[in-house]
Amino acid sequence: MQAGADEDKVREIPTWRESRRFSVAERVALEYAEAMTITGQRVSDELFGRLKDCYDDAQIVELTAAVALENFRSKANVALQVQAQGFCALPDLQNAAEGGTPSTDSATRAQPTKSGPAPAGDAPSRK
């Protein structure tokens, strides 16, 4: 994993609220990311205050930009029907919820679209 990320910790991100692996600062960052991402939620003054207790202004701007970029990519990929390319293995949440070991979700493997993958540099097509 890049930057020394603990693989077990990464697997627990979907259940970060219940996990004991995350620091207060990490929990606030994850809560902030969810508030930015989930439709209908807003970043409250209380949450932003907790964020400022953990991070300086430059770090908040960087975190905000990173979350916003991932949200943009998510929306653009759906609109353009871009399939997962297998760069990020996501845990099988159903298996984990049932007490099993999270496994790699098949959606993370490269899957061609109906018309096949677009050659590099070509504009996407919605046929």
C-alpha positions in Angstrom: 0.0 0.0 0.0 1.3 3.5 -0.8 2.3 5.9 1.9 2.5 3.2 4.5 -1.3 2.7 4.8 -2.2 -0.3 6.9 -4.1 -2.7 4.6 -6.3 -3.9 7.5 -7.2 -0.3 8.4 -8.1 0.4 4.8 -10.4 -2.5 4.7 -12.2 -1.1 7.8 -13.0 2.3 6.2 -16.6 1.2 5.3 -17.1 0.5 9.1 -15.0 3.3 10.4 -17.6 4.3 13.0 -17.4 0.9 14.7 -13.6 0.4 14.2 -11.1 1.2 16.9 -8.3 1.6 14.4 -9.0 5.3 13.5 -7.8 8.3 15.5 -10.0 11.2 16.4 -8.6 13.3 13.5 -9.2 10.4 11.0 -12.8 10.0 12.3 -13.4 13.7 11.8 -12.0 13.6 8.3 -14.1 10.6 7.4 -17.2 12.2 8.8 -16.4 15.4 6.9 -16.0 13.4 3.6 -19.3 11.7 4.2 -21.0 15.0 4.8 -19.5 16.4 1.6 -20.5 13.3 -0.4 -23.9 12.1 0.7 -26.8 13.9 -1.0 -28.9 15.9 1.4 -26.2 16.1 4.1 -24.3 19.3 4.9 -21.2 20.1 6.8 -22.4 21.6 10.0 -20.7 24.4 11.9 -20.1 21.9 14.7 -18.4 19.4 12.4 -16.3 22.1 10.8 -15.2 23.2 14.3 -14.1 19.7 15.1 -12.2 19.6 11.8 -10.4 22.9 12.7 -9.5 21.3 16.0 -7.6 18.6 14.2 -6.3 20.3 11.0 -4.9 23.6 10.0 -6.4 25.7 7.1 -4.1 24.3 4.4 -4.9 20.7 5.5 -8.6 21.4 5.4 -8.3 22.9 1.9 -6.3 19.9 0.7 -8.8 17.4 2.3 -11.8 19.3 0.8 -10.1 19.3 -2.6 -9.4 15.6 -2.5 -12.9 14.7 -1.4 -14.4 17.0 -4.1 -12.2 15.5 -6.8 -13.2 12.0 -5.9 -16.9 13.0 -5.9 -16.4 14.6 -9.3 -14.7 11.5 -10.6 -17.5 9.3 -9.3 -20.2 11.4 -11.0 -18.3 11.7 -14.3 -17.5 8.0 -14.4 -21.2 7.1 -13.9 -22.3 9.6 -16.6 -19.7 8.2 -19.0 -20.3 4.6 -18.0 -16.6 4.2 -17.1 -16.2 0.8 -15.3 -13.8 0.1 -12.5 -10.3 -0.7 -13.7 -9.2 -2.8 -10.7 -6.8 -0.2 -9.2 -8.6 -0.2 -5.8 -9.8 -3.4 -4.3 -13.0 -2.8 -2.3 -14.1 -5.1 0.4 -17.2 -7.2 0.0 -19.4 -5.4 2.5 -22.0 -8.1 2.6 -19.5 -10.7 3.6 -17.9 -8.4 6.2 -21.3 -7.5 7.6 -22.0 -11.2 8.1 -18.8 -11.6 10.2 -16.8 -13.0 7.4 -13.5 -11.7 6.0 -13.8 -8.9 3.5 -13.0 -10.2 0.0 -12.2 -8.3 -3.2 -15.4 -7.2 -4.9 -15.8 -8.3 -8.5 -16.8 -4.7 -9.5 -13.2 -3.6 -8.9 -11.9 -5.8 -11.7 -11.6 -4.3 -15.2 -14.9 -4.7 -17.0 -15.3 -3.7 -20.7 -18.4 -1.7 -21.6 -20.8 -3.1 -24.2 -18.8 -1.4 -27.0 -15.5 -2.4 -25.4 -13.0 -0.2 -23.7 -12.2 3.1 -25.4 -8.6 3.4 -26.8 -6.5 5.7 -24.7 -7.0 9.4 -25.6 -10.4 8.8 -27.4 -13.5 10.6 -26.2 -16.0 8.3 -24.4 -19.1 7.2 -26.2 -22.5 6.4 -24.7 -23.9 3.9 -27.3 
